[in-house]
Amino acid sequence: MFDLGWTEMLVIGIVALIVIGPKDLPVMFRTLGQFVGKAKGMAREFSRAMNDAADDAGVKDISKGLRAATNPVNSAMDGVKKAASDLGSFDPDSETGKLAAERAEQTKKIQAATARAAADRKVREAEEAQAKAAELEAAAAPEQKSET
């Protein structure tokens, strides 16, 4: 605090012991401790009062804005988090809700049509593969008869 080393404190202690005396030294240290405690309490109270005054004046809002200006990534993430929390609370009876329901229904229809087309393609490919296998078997069958 006062940038005192061990040697300076030892000198001060020896001088205090000589000047004040050994009987009154503990009383003086207790009084000094109480004074330091009161001073720290007053400083804490002053700091709390200044923080309350700053909160009332809107300094936190200004400092938050400055932090957002100096770190745009965090402020953008805060905006994304806020938007994500707002998504869960939309009204299904509003125009947006009706559009969302309509789009969900169209999405299901598209997915069903895509699944149907994929299944039809797989069936067609399987039929083509069976026809090709039948042709190859038919071509291989006369060769086997001629060999025997």
C-alpha positions as CSV (number, residue, x, y, z in Angstrom):
1,M,0.0,0.0,0.0
2,F,2.7,2.5,1.1
3,D,5.4,0.5,-0.6
4,L,7.1,-0.3,2.7
5,G,9.6,-3.2,2.9
6,W,10.4,-5.3,5.9
7,T,13.3,-3.2,7.0
8,E,11.2,0.0,7.0
9,M,8.5,-1.7,9.0
10,L,11.0,-3.0,11.4
11,V,12.4,0.5,11.9
12,I,8.9,1.9,12.4
13,G,8.1,-0.8,14.9
14,I,11.3,-0.2,17.0
15,V,10.6,3.6,17.0
16,A,7.0,3.0,18.0
17,L,8.1,0.7,20.8
18,I,10.5,3.3,22.1
19,V,8.2,6.3,21.8
20,I,4.9,4.7,22.8
21,G,6.2,2.1,25.2
22,P,5.5,-1.6,25.4
23,K,2.3,-1.2,27.6
24,D,0.4,1.1,25.2
25,L,1.7,-0.5,21.9
26,P,-1.1,-3.2,21.7
27,V,-3.8,-0.5,22.4
28,M,-2.3,1.7,19.7
29,F,-2.3,-1.2,17.2
30,R,-5.9,-2.1,18.0
31,T,-6.9,1.6,17.5
32,L,-5.0,1.7,14.3
33,G,-6.7,-1.5,13.1
34,Q,-10.1,-0.1,13.9
35,F,-9.3,3.1,12.0
36,V,-8.1,1.1,9.0
37,G,-11.3,-1.0,9.1
38,K,-13.5,2.1,9.3
39,A,-11.6,3.7,6.4
40,K,-12.0,0.5,4.3
41,G,-15.8,0.4,5.1
42,M,-16.1,4.1,4.1
43,A,-14.3,3.4,0.8
44,R,-16.5,0.4,0.2
45,E,-19.6,2.5,0.9
46,F,-18.4,5.3,-1.4
47,S,-17.7,2.8,-4.2
48,R,-21.1,1.2,-3.8
49,A,-22.8,4.7,-3.9
50,M,-20.8,5.6,-7.0
51,N,-21.8,2.4,-8.7
52,D,-25.5,2.9,-7.9
53,A,-25.3,6.5,-9.2
54,A,-23.6,5.2,-12.4
55,D,-26.4,2.6,-12.8
56,D,-29.0,5.3,-12.4
57,A,-27.3,7.5,-15.0
58,G,-27.2,4.7,-17.6
59,V,-23.5,4.2,-17.6
60,K,-23.9,0.4,-17.9
61,D,-25.9,0.8,-21.1
62,I,-23.2,3.1,-22.6
63,S,-20.4,0.7,-21.5
64,K,-22.4,-2.2,-23.0
65,G,-22.7,-0.3,-26.3
66,L,-18.9,0.5,-26.2
67,R,-18.1,-3.2,-25.6
68,A,-20.4,-4.2,-28.5
69,A,-18.6,-1.6,-30.8
70,T,-15.2,-2.9,-29.8
71,N,-16.2,-6.6,-30.2
72,P,-18.7,-6.9,-33.0
73,V,-18.6,-10.8,-33.0
74,N,-20.0,-11.0,-29.5
75,S,-22.7,-8.4,-30.2
76,A,-23.7,-10.4,-33.4
77,M,-23.8,-13.6,-31.3
78,D,-26.0,-11.8,-28.8
79,G,-28.4,-10.8,-31.6
80,V,-28.5,-14.4,-32.9
81,K,-29.2,-15.7,-29.4
82,K,-32.0,-13.1,-29.0
83,A,-33.5,-14.0,-32.4
84,A,-33.3,-17.7,-31.6
85,S,-35.1,-17.2,-28.3
86,D,-37.8,-15.2,-30.1
87,L,-38.4,-18.0,-32.6
88,G,-39.9,-20.2,-30.0
89,S,-42.6,-17.7,-29.1
90,F,-44.4,-17.0,-32.4
91,D,-48.2,-17.1,-32.6
92,P,-49.5,-19.9,-34.9
93,D,-52.7,-17.9,-35.7
94,S,-50.7,-15.0,-37.1
95,E,-49.9,-14.7,-40.8
96,T,-46.4,-15.9,-40.2
97,G,-47.7,-18.9,-38.3
98,K,-50.1,-19.7,-41.2
99,L,-47.3,-19.4,-43.7
100,A,-45.1,-21.7,-41.6
101,A,-47.8,-24.3,-41.4
102,E,-48.4,-24.1,-45.2
103,R,-44.7,-24.4,-45.9
104,A,-44.4,-27.4,-43.5
105,E,-47.3,-29.1,-45.4
106,Q,-45.7,-28.4,-48.8
107,T,-42.4,-29.7,-47.4
108,K,-44.0,-33.0,-46.4
109,K,-45.7,-33.3,-49.8
110,I,-42.3,-32.7,-51.6
111,Q,-40.6,-35.3,-49.3
112,A,-43.3,-37.8,-50.0
113,A,-43.1,-37.3,-53.8
114,T,-39.3,-37.6,-53.7
115,A,-39.5,-40.8,-51.7
116,R,-42.1,-42.2,-54.2
117,A,-39.9,-41.3,-57.1
118,A,-36.9,-42.9,-55.5
119,A,-38.8,-46.1,-54.8
120,D,-40.2,-46.2,-58.4
121,R,-36.6,-45.7,-59.8
122,K,-35.3,-48.5,-57.6
123,V,-38.1,-50.8,-58.8
124,R,-37.4,-49.9,-62.4
125,E,-33.7,-50.5,-61.9
126,A,-34.4,-53.8,-60.3
127,E,-36.7,-54.9,-63.2
128,E,-34.0,-53.8,-65.7
129,A,-31.4,-55.8,-63.8
130,Q,-33.6,-58.9,-63.8
131,A,-34.2,-58.5,-67.5
132,K,-30.5,-58.1,-68.2
133,A,-29.8,-61.2,-66.0
134,A,-32.4,-63.2,-67.9
135,E,-30.8,-62.2,-71.3
136,L,-27.4,-63.2,-70.0
137,E,-28.7,-66.5,-68.8
138,A,-30.5,-67.1,-72.1
139,A,-27.3,-66.3,-74.0
140,A,-25.3,-68.6,-71.8
141,A,-27.8,-71.5,-72.0
142,P,-27.4,-72.3,-75.8
143,E,-23.6,-72.3,-75.3
144,Q,-23.9,-74.9,-72.5
145,K,-26.2,-77.1,-74.7
146,S,-23.7,-77.0,-77.6
147,E,-20.8,-77.9,-75.4
148,T,-22.5,-81.1,-74.2
